[in-house]
Amino acid sequence: MTILVTGGAGFIGGNFVRHLQETVEEHVVVIDKLGYASNLNYIPDTPQFHFENCDLFHEDQVRYIFTRFKPRAVFHFAAESHVDNSIRDCKPFVESNIIGTINLLNASRLIDIEKFHHISTDEVFGSISEGSFTEESPYDPKNPYSASKAASDHFVSAFNNTYGLPTIITNCSNNYGPRQYKEKLIPQTILNLLNNKKVPVYGDGLQIRDWLYVQDHCEALIEVWKHGKIGEKYNIGGECEIKNIDLVKQIVNLLDKDESMIEYVKDRPGHDRRYSTNISKISTELNWKPRFNIEDGLKRTIEWYEDNRD
C-alpha cells in the first residue's frame, strides 16, 4: 500500500510525515511544490519515503503522480495558509487551495483509492462569540484564506456525494510546535524575543484562539485514518483557548523577557475575534483527546527554537 502526503515539506504535513515514520510501515510518497515555507528536512532519507516536487495547480503533474504511484490513501495538507498573504493577493490561494484540491480529487477518481483525507481549518466557520464550532456549524469564512479552504471543503464533500469518492474532512484549530515557519504568531514571538526584537500584536490582542500542539494533531489524524467513517467530518482542537496577548505574555515570561518588548500594531482587516472548537465527536467516537497543554507545548517549542535559531 502506498500513502500519498501532499504538502509534506510544510509545517503540519512535515510533522505528519515524521509521525508516519514512527507509526506505519507502508510506502509513503511525499509531494510539495517547495514554496517559501517548505523544508525538505522533514522528509526522512530512507527507502520507505519518496519525494516528488509537484505543484497541485498543474493537473498534468498531479495525474502523473497518481498514475505512477497509485496511492491507496491520500492525506491532503498542501495549502497556502498565511492570512496576511491572502489579504495582499488571494490568487495563489485560489490556485493552490481550490484548483489544487480539485485536481487531486479528479486524479483520485482514476484509481482505486481507499480514503481521501482532507485536512482543513476551523477558520472556515468564521468567528464565534459564544459556544464552540461543531461539525454541523455553518460555514462563514471572513478572509480570502478561509474562503479558499471553505471552497475546498465543499468540493471534497461534493465529490463524496456525487461520485462516491471515499473522503473524510478534519477541521483543526491553530497549530503550533517545532519547525513552524517564522511568519506565524508563536514562532515569530519566540524568534523576535530571542533576537531582542519587539513582538507585534494585532489590535488590542484580545482575539481568542484554540491552540493545538502539532504532535497531538498528527496523532488525531492517524486515529481518523484508521477508524473514521467515510463521508464524515471531525473537528480537532487542543482544548486550549487563550487570548493572543495572554499567549504572547506567557512566551515572554517563559523566556525571562520584559513585557515592554510587546508592541501593539494596527489590526488585520477582517480579523476574526474568537475561534472555539468542540471536539466531542472525535473524543466520543474515536477516543482521541489532546495530550499536551499549552505550557508544556510552548516549553517544547521554545526549546526547539533555542536550539535551531538559524
N, C-alpha and C positions, 0 to 999 in steps of 0.2 A: 504494500500500500504506500502511496506517495501523498504527502501532505504539502499543500501549497500555502505559503505565507506571503501575502503582499505587504509592502511597507516594512519589511523585516530588518531594514537598516535604520529605522526610526526609533523613537523612544519606547513606546508601548510594544510595537511589533518586535523590536530588537530584544527587549527583555523577555518577551514571549518565546522567541527563538532560543534563547539561553535556557528558558524553563523547559522547553521541549527536549533539549539535550539531556536534561536530568530525569525526564519522566517518560519518554517514549523511545521505541527502537525503530520506528518507521523512517523511511527516507524522506527528507524534508527539502523542498525546493523553495528558496527564498528569492523573491523578486523585489526590486526597488529601483526607482529612477535616479537615485543618488542626488537628491536635492541638497540645499544648503544645510539642512539639519540632519542629514544622514550620516551614519557612522558604520563602516564596514567591520569594525572591531566587534560588533555584536555577533557576527556570524562565525561559528566555530569552524576551524580549519580541519575538518575531519571528513571521511568518506560519506558519513551519514547526511551531510549538508552540502547543498549545491546552490550557488548564487548565479542569478541572471540579471543583468541590467535591463530593465523593462519599464517603459512609460505606458501606463494603462490607457492614456488618451489615444494611443496608436493601436487600433484594433488588430492590425496585422501582427504586431508584436505579441499581443495577448493570445491570439489564436495559435501562434507558433508555440508558445509555452504550453498550452493545453494539449495541442496535437503531439508534441514531443514527449511530455512527461505524464500525461493522462492522470492528473491528481484525482484522488477519491474524496479528499476533504480540502476545503478552502477556508482559510482564516484571512479575512479581508480587513487589514489595518490601514492600508495606504490612503492618505488623505492630506490635503493642505489643511492646517489646523490652527494657525495663529489668527485670532480675530482681528487684530490691528491690521495685518496684511490684507485681510478680506475687505476691510473698510477702504483701504487705499486702492485696491484693484481686485474685483471679485472674479475676473475672467479665469485665472488659474484654478480657482475653487470650483467653478463650473466644469472646467475641463477634467480635473482630477477626480473630484468627489462625485460628480454626477455622470459625466460621459465615461469616465474610467470604470465606474461601478457597472454601468450598463454594458460596457464591453466585456467585463468579467462575467456578468450574468449570461450574456449571449454565448460566450465561449463555454460556460458550464453546461449549457444545454446540448452541446455537441458530444459530450462524453457521459459515461455512467457515473455521475458524481453521487456520493452518499450524503454529503452535508455541505452547505454553503453557509458559513458563519460570518455575518456582517457585524463588525464592531463599530458602534456608533456612540453618541454622546447624549447626556441628559439636557444639553443646551437646546435640543430640538423642541423641548416643551416650553421654552421661554422662561419667564420669571414667575415665581410663586410667592405670594405674601404670607400665606398660612398653609399648614399641612405639607404634604410631600407628593412628588410626582409618583404615580403608579404606571404600570404598563398600559393602562387604559386612559391616561391623561391625554387631552387633545394637544396636537402639535401647534405651537405658536412661536416659531423662531423669530428672533429680534434683530439679527445681524446677518450679513451675507454668508459667513461661515456656517452658522447654524441652519440657515435656509438651505444651503447646499447639502448638508448632512440630512436634513429632513427629507429633501427630494430623493436622496439615495436610499433612505429607509423605505420610502413609498415604492420605489422601483423594486427593491428586494421583495417586499410584501406582494407586489403585483405579479412578479414572476412566480412566486409560490402559488398564488391564487389562479393565475391564468394558465401557466404551463406545468404546474405541479413540481416546480423545482424545489428540492428539499432545503429550505432556508431556515435560519434562526437569526434573530437580531438581538444584540445586547446593547443597552444604553448605559454608559458608565458616567460616574461623576468625575470631578477633576483629579487627574492622576499626578503623582509626584514620586520622586525617588532618584537613585543614582543614574547618571548619564543623560539626564534630561537637558535639552538644548537651552542655552542661556537666556533666550527671549521670554521664557515663562516666569511667572511670579516667584516661585520658590528658588529656582537656581539663580535667577537674576539677583534676588535679595541676598543669597548666600555669597555669590561671587563679588557683588559690589562691596559687601561688608568685609570680605577677606582682603579686598584691594583698597579698603578705606575710602570707598566712594559712597555718595549719597544713594539712598534707596527710594525710588519714586513710588508713590502710592496714589492711585487714581481717585480723584474726587475727595469725599470725606472718609474713604476707606471702610465704610460700613457695609459694603457688599458682602453677602454671605455665600460661602461655597462649602460643599461637602467634599472632603479630601480623601482620596483612595490611594493607598500605597501600592505601587505598581506590582509588587510581588503578590499582593492579595488579588489584584485584578487578574494576573496570569493564572493563579490557582482557580479562580472562579470560571475562567474561560475553559479550562480543562474539564471542570465539572459539567458545564453546559454542553460541551462537545460530547462527553461520554453519556450523559443522562438527560439532556434537554430534549424537549419534544419539538419535532419538525413543525414549522409554521408559527411557533410561539415567540414571544419577546420576553426578555428578562432584564430587569434593572440590576445594576451592580454598583454599589456605593460603599463608602468607607465608614458610614455612621459617625461622621466627624464634621459637624457643621461649625464653622468659625468665621468671624468677620475678618476681612482681609487685613485690616490694621492690627487686629489681635494676633493674627498669624505672623505678620512681619515683626511685631514686638517680641513674640516668642523666639523667633530666629535671632533677633538682636540680643536677647538675653542669653540664649544658648551659646552665642559666640562672644559673650562678655563685652559687647559693644554698648554704646550710648544711644538712647532714643533720639538724640539730636541728629543722628545720621538719616532719619526719616524725612523725606521731602514730599509734601503733597503737591500733586500736579493736576492740570486740567483733566477732567473726567473724559473717558472714552465715549464717543457718540453711541447712543442706544445701549448703554451699559446695563445689563440685567442686574437687578437688585439682589435677588436671592434664588439659589438652587437648593433643593432638598429632595433626596432620592429615597423612596420607600423600597426596601429590599425584602419585603415579606415573602414574595413569591419564590425567589431563589433560595431563601432561607428555609421555607417550609417544604418546597418540592424537591430541592436538590441538597438540602442540609449544608448550605455554604454560609459562612459568616466571615467577615474580615478578621484577621489575626493581629494586625498592627494598629495601635492607637497613634495619634498624631505626634506625641512626644517621642516615642520610640522610632517612628518613621523618619521624623526630622533629624534625630541624632544619627541614624544610619546614613541619611542623605548628606548631612553636613560632613560627616567623616569621609565619605567618598570624595566630595569636592575639595576637602582639605588635602587629600592625598593625590588629587588629579587637577591641580589648578591650571595646568597648561592645556 
